[in-house]
Amino acid sequence: MLTIVCQVDRPPGQAIGVKEQVAMALEHIGDVRVVSVTETHPEQLRIGG
């Protein structure tokens, strides 16, 4: 089994489309199952404590 972690720079809200595209691109080399998709949003600058 091989686990691949990808970091994709796309606007927020496009995680589902990216997940599907990656899974479809890898499907021809074997059985592919998407295990986890997380979306991280940029933090705003904090001033003070």
Secondary structure, DSSP 4 states (H G I P E B T S, - for coil): -----------TT-HHHHHHHHHHHHGGGS----------PPPPP----
